[in-house]
Amino acid sequence: MIGHELIYNLLEEGKNVTKEDIKEILDRAKNKTGLSHRDIAILLQAEDEGDIKEIFKIAGEVKKKIYGNRIVIFAPLYLSDYCVNNCVYCGYKRNNDFKRRKLTREEIQEEVKLLEKMGHKRLALEAGEDPINCNIDYILDAIKAIYETQNDNGAIRRVNVNIASTTVENYRKLKDAGIGTYILFQETYHKPTYEKMHLNGPKANYDYHLTAFDRAMEGGVDDVGAGVLFGLHDYKFEVLALMLHNEYLENKYGVGFHTISVPRLKKAEGMDLNLFPHIVTDDEFKKIVAIIRLAVPFTGIILSTRETHEMRKEVIEYGVSQVSAGSCTGVGGYKESEEKKNKPQFEVADNRKPFEVIKELIDEGHIPSYCTACYRMGRTGDRFMQLAKSGRIQNVCGPNALMTLLEYALDYGDGELQSTVNNMIAREIENIEREDIRNLLLEKIDKIKKGERDLYL
Ligand code: SAM
C-alpha cells in the first residue's frame, strides 16, 4: 500500500523543477481538485521563499473557499493510561514506571460535566492500549456514559475515538455505539523507523496498524481520521505516504480520510527530543499544513494544543479546520487541580481556557463551530464527501456553525460575548445567498433565543 521506492523516486524527481512548474501546480490547485503525487512531491521540495509564500497564499484561498471562516472546536478526554506497548516517544509506554489509572463511570461523568461546562459538544476519546485494563467493553461503556451525561444545556453530541488498532468486530461495536470519527495515527509510514519506534506490544506490527482503516471500513465506520506523528521520520516522506494511504482507501472504499491530524513530537516522560533527528521546524510545519490543504481540500485538518497559540493562529489561515481547546492530556486531568495532575501523555503548549480561545477566534474574524450535525444526519463517508465536493454543504455548515455559537454564547458566554455573537450573526446572515436558508436560520435562531437547543440543518 505504501510503496517506499515510489515515494523516494517521487521526491527525487520533485527536486528538478522550475518556478513555472510550481506556478502551474498552484494554478490548478486553486480549482480545489486536489493534487497528484508528482505535484505534492514538487511542492514538498520547494525551498524558494517566494514559492513557499505562494503555497501559503493559495492554500489560504482554498481553505477560505471551502471552510469559509468556520473553525470546529473539540476537546480530548483521556480515559486510561494503562498501556502494553513500548512506543519510544510516548509518556504512556509500558517501561515508564508510574501509577496508572483508568476512569470509573462516575469519574467519566464528572470529567464530561466539566467539559460540558466549558461549552464542549465534541470529544476525542484517548486511551493507551491494554486488552485487560482497557478492553473494548470498557470503551463502549465509556461512550455510553458520555452520551448519557447531560447537565443544564450541556451535552456531548459527537464522540470521536482514538484507540489502538482493533478487529472488524470491535469497529462494528464502535459504530453501533454511535461514534463519530475513528482516529488512528500511523505515527510513521516509514517501516524501518516504525519498527525502531515500536519495540514490542501489539502496536509493533506495522502491517496490522496500517490496515486498521480497512477493518474499520469493513466494520461500517466510514469516517476515519489519519495522522502522522511529525518528528519521527522525514516529513516529506510522511506527507506523500499519507496521500498514498488516502488514495488507496478512496479506490477501495469510495472514501478516503475524513480528517488528517498533524501532531508534532513533544517532550514526554522517558524520552529525549534530542534523540530524534527529524524534528520538524516551525517553517516546515506550516508548509506541511498548506500542502495537505491543497492536496486534499475537503479533508478536515486537526490541530491540537501541542502547538502554541501563535502557531495555531497561523496554520488556521493555511488550512487547519478543527482545533482542540482547553485540553488536558492526562487521565482525570479536567478534575485534578494543577498541582495534582496525573501524568500527561505529552506536554501541551497552549494552556488557555476554551472561553479565551473562542473570544480570540471571534476577534480574528473566525466563527468557532460546535456543529455535530453531519454524522447525526447520516452525512458520513462518501455521502459527506459528495456533498462537500459539490459545495452544497455550505448551505448547512454556515448556519449550523452560527447556531452552535449562539448556543455557546447564551449558555457559557458573558454579555459582551453575546453581543459580539449577535452582531456576527447579523453580518453573516447577509452573506447567505439562498433566501429559504436565511429564513430557516432566522426562525431557528429565534427558537434558540427562547431556550430550544440542538437545532440544526
Ligand atoms: N494508544 C492509541 C494508539 O496507539 O493509537 C491511542 C493514541 S494516543 C492516546 C494518541 C497519540 O498521541 C498517539 O497516536 C501519538 O501520535 C501521540 N503521541 C504520543 N506521544 C507523543 C509525544 N511525545 N508528542 C506528541 N504526540 C505524542
Residues whose N, C-alpha, C, O or C-beta is under 5 A from the ligand:
A	BS01	SAM	Y89 C90 G91 E126 A127 G128 E129 N162 I163 A164 F185 L229 P263 R264 L265 K266 K267 A268 Q345 F346
